[in-house]
Amino acid sequence: MAFGRRNAKKQRTGTPTDLLVVGLGNPGDKYQGSRHNAGADTVQLLADRHGGKLRGGKFNSLVDEVRIGEHRIALAIPLTYYNESGMAVRALAKRHGLPSDGESWSKLVVLHDEMDLEPGRIKLKFGGGLAGNNGLKSIVSHIHTQDFARIRLGIGKPPGSQSGADHVLRRPGKSEKTELEIAMQHAADAVEAILSDGFELAMNTYNQNNQK
């Protein structure tokens, strides 16, 4: 989308970060530790690793900027509900100098849970389909492109006749929780690898190493 001078003045042109990392989840104690909050929990893990303190009140998100090596990155957990994540991502993008609508958003990394992956696995992906994920659908509807990086954290399919909605909103059992916590560590490592090695190399490394 092209912007004239008048629109350009209205668009946020703040100092760009090297990466905007967004973890999807639902706000509130009710959803803490649920499978659906795996992305958000990974962003919290990254903040803890690098001395960040995620604070709310701006951009519909808990957010902070941290340095990882020579890189400055923004970490964010939307305070919107999962299915409305795009509202927060759009506001964050304007604040952190991401590109105009319709362009490739190579500096955006979204972490989210994925039922099509076994528990404990992660998979990096750039662009492509949304696999029915309503959080991703919301983001695309607000930024008008599917060209951004995703880190998918496996939570497995629901057992028996349990619905997908019930599955993602519940907390995992003990053994699965351990697998998910390991996956979150790997996903945090993958974000750091994207910064140091680039997305393609990080994708090749982590997708291959996480095969079962």
C-alpha positions in Angstrom: 0.0 0.0 0.0 1.4 3.4 -1.0 1.2 6.3 1.4 1.2 10.0 0.5 3.0 12.6 2.5 -0.1 13.3 4.6 -0.5 9.6 5.6 3.2 9.2 6.1 3.1 11.9 8.8 0.5 9.9 10.7 2.4 6.7 10.5 4.6 5.8 13.4 8.3 6.1 12.4 9.9 5.3 15.7 13.4 3.9 15.9 13.2 0.4 14.4 14.1 -2.6 16.5 16.0 -5.5 14.9 13.2 -7.9 15.7 9.6 -7.7 17.1 8.9 -11.0 18.9 5.2 -11.6 19.8 3.9 -14.5 21.8 0.3 -15.4 21.5 -2.0 -16.3 24.4 -5.0 -15.3 26.4 -4.8 -12.8 29.3 -5.8 -13.6 32.9 -5.1 -16.2 35.6 -7.6 -18.5 34.1 -5.4 -19.3 31.1 -2.0 -19.2 32.7 0.0 -22.4 31.8 -2.6 -23.5 29.2 -1.4 -25.0 25.9 -2.8 -21.9 24.1 -0.4 -19.7 26.0 2.8 -21.5 24.9 3.8 -18.6 22.7 3.3 -16.0 25.4 5.1 -18.1 27.9 8.1 -18.4 25.6 8.3 -14.6 25.3 8.2 -14.3 29.1 11.1 -16.8 29.1 13.1 -14.7 26.7 12.4 -11.6 28.9 13.7 -13.5 32.0 16.8 -14.6 30.2 17.8 -11.1 29.1 16.8 -9.0 32.0 13.5 -7.7 30.5 10.4 -6.7 32.5 7.3 -6.9 30.5 4.9 -4.1 31.4 1.4 -3.4 30.3 -0.5 -0.2 29.6 0.6 0.5 26.0 -0.2 -1.0 22.6 -2.7 -3.5 24.1 0.4 -5.6 25.2 2.9 -6.4 27.9 6.1 -5.2 26.3 9.7 -4.4 26.8 12.9 -3.9 24.8 16.0 -6.0 25.5 19.4 -6.4 24.0 20.6 -9.7 22.8 24.3 -9.4 21.9 24.4 -6.3 19.6 20.7 -6.5 18.7 17.8 -4.6 20.2 14.6 -6.5 20.1 11.1 -5.8 21.3 9.3 -8.6 23.3 5.5 -8.5 23.5 2.6 -10.5 24.8 -0.8 -9.1 23.6 -3.3 -8.3 26.3 -6.1 -8.9 23.8 -7.6 -12.4 23.6 -5.8 -14.8 21.3 -8.3 -14.4 18.4 -7.8 -10.6 18.4 -4.0 -10.6 18.5 -3.8 -8.5 15.3 -5.0 -5.4 17.1 -2.0 -5.5 19.4 0.5 -6.5 16.6 -0.6 -3.6 14.4 -0.1 -1.1 17.3 3.3 -2.6 18.2 4.4 -2.5 14.6 3.8 1.2 14.3 5.7 1.8 17.5 8.7 -0.3 16.5 9.1 0.9 13.0 7.9 -2.1 11.0 7.0 -1.6 7.3 3.8 -0.4 5.8 0.8 -2.6 5.1 1.2 -5.2 2.5 5.0 -5.4 2.6 7.1 -8.3 3.8 7.5 -8.2 7.6 10.7 -10.1 8.0 11.4 -8.5 11.4 8.2 -9.8 12.9 8.4 -13.2 14.7 5.1 -14.7 16.1 5.3 -17.6 18.5 2.2 -19.8 18.8 0.9 -23.2 19.8 0.3 -25.8 17.0 -1.9 -28.9 17.2 -0.4 -30.3 14.0 2.9 -30.8 15.8 3.6 -33.4 18.5 4.2 -32.1 22.0 7.9 -31.1 22.4 8.5 -30.3 18.8 9.0 -26.8 17.3 9.0 -25.7 13.7 10.0 -22.4 12.1 8.1 -21.2 9.1 8.1 -18.0 7.1 4.9 -17.0 5.4 2.5 -19.5 3.9 -0.9 -20.7 5.2 -2.5 -20.1 8.5 -3.7 -23.6 9.2 -6.9 -22.4 10.8 -5.1 -20.5 13.6 -7.4 -17.6 14.5 -4.6 -15.6 16.1 -2.6 -15.6 12.9 -5.8 -14.8 10.9 -6.3 -11.8 13.1 -2.7 -10.6 12.6 -3.0 -11.0 8.8 -6.3 -9.1 8.8 -4.6 -6.1 10.5 -1.2 -6.1 8.7 -2.4 -7.3 5.3 0.4 -9.8 4.7 1.2 -13.4 5.5 4.9 -12.8 5.0 6.2 -12.9 8.6 8.1 -15.5 10.6 6.4 -18.0 12.9 7.7 -20.3 15.5 5.2 -23.1 16.1 5.2 -25.0 19.4 3.7 -28.5 19.2 0.9 -29.3 21.6 -0.5 -32.3 19.8 -4.1 -33.1 18.8 -6.9 -33.5 21.4 -7.4 -37.0 22.7 -10.6 -39.0 21.9 -13.6 -36.8 21.3 -12.3 -33.8 23.1 -12.7 -30.6 21.1 -9.8 -28.5 19.8 -11.0 -25.5 21.9 -11.0 -27.5 25.1 -7.6 -29.0 24.3 -5.8 -25.7 23.8 -7.4 -24.0 26.8 -6.5 -26.7 29.2 -3.2 -27.1 31.0 -1.0 -30.1 29.9 -0.4 -33.1 32.2 2.9 -33.6 33.9 4.8 -35.4 31.2 3.4 -33.2 28.4 4.2 -30.1 30.5 7.8 -31.2 30.7 7.9 -31.7 26.9 6.3 -28.3 26.3 8.7 -26.5 28.7 11.7 -28.1 26.7 10.0 -26.9 23.5 9.7 -23.4 24.9 13.4 -23.4 25.7 14.2 -24.5 22.1 11.9 -21.8 20.7 13.7 -19.1 22.8 17.0 -20.5 21.5 15.6 -20.3 18.0 14.8 -16.6 18.4 18.4 -15.9 19.5 19.6 -18.0 16.5 17.5 -15.9 14.1 19.3 -12.8 15.4 22.8 -14.3 15.2 22.5 -16.6 12.1 19.5 -15.3 10.1 16.1 -16.9 9.7 16.9 -19.5 7.0 19.8 -21.0 8.9 17.9 -21.0 12.2 15.0 -22.7 10.4 17.2 -25.4 8.9 18.9 -26.1 12.3 15.8 -26.2 14.5 13.4 -27.9 12.1 15.9 -30.7 11.5 16.9 -31.1 15.2 13.3 -31.3 16.3 12.3 -34.2 14.1 10.9 -37.2 16.1 
